[in-house]
């Protein structure tokens, strides 16, 4: 396998994990695309978390309302409240995409180590 194919696999693993987590969080399709595109750019912007771009897109599309902030404390105590409340959903998207980035980086790291051996 050539180096270009190995790098493409690594980028696809990283981006795919982020997009998958965004789908699990019930993100808008534009937020899923933002997570997929921002994934490979993480090494070039270490100070910005990977979930920031998709969470900003989600907050831009599904603008939080005042009532969401008022009910945030009650909604996060229930499993379904994380998907019902717009503020909690944005936080959920941020957390899950960051976890997806970590998983994708480990998968890509294993591919790199395997190609060196």
Residue, then its C-alpha position, 0 to 999 in steps of 0.5 A: x500500500x502506498x503512503x498516499x493510500x495509508x494517509x487517506x485511510x487515516x484521514x478517513x478514519x478520523x473524519x468518519x469517527x467524528x461524523x459518526x458521533x455527530x450522527x449519534x448525537x442527532x446533529x443537523x446534516x450541515x453539522x455532520x459535514x462540519x465535523x467531517x471536514x474539521x476532523x483532518x484539520x485538527x493537527x493544524x489547529x491544536x488550540x481549538x477543540x475538534x467539536x467546536x466547529x460542529x457545535x457552532x454549526x449546530x447552535x447556528x442552525x438550531x438557535x437556543x431559546x430562552x426556555x431551553x436555558x430555563x429548562x436546562x437543569x431539568x433536561x440534562x437529568x433525563x436521558x431524552x432531555x439531552x436531545x430535546x433541549x437545544x443547549x444540551x444538544x449542542x453540548x452533546x454534539x461537542x462532547x461526542x465529536x471530541x470523543x470521536x476525534x480521540x478515537x479517530x486519532x488512536x485508530x490513525x496512530x495504530x495504522x501509522x505504527x503498523x505501517x512502520x513495522 
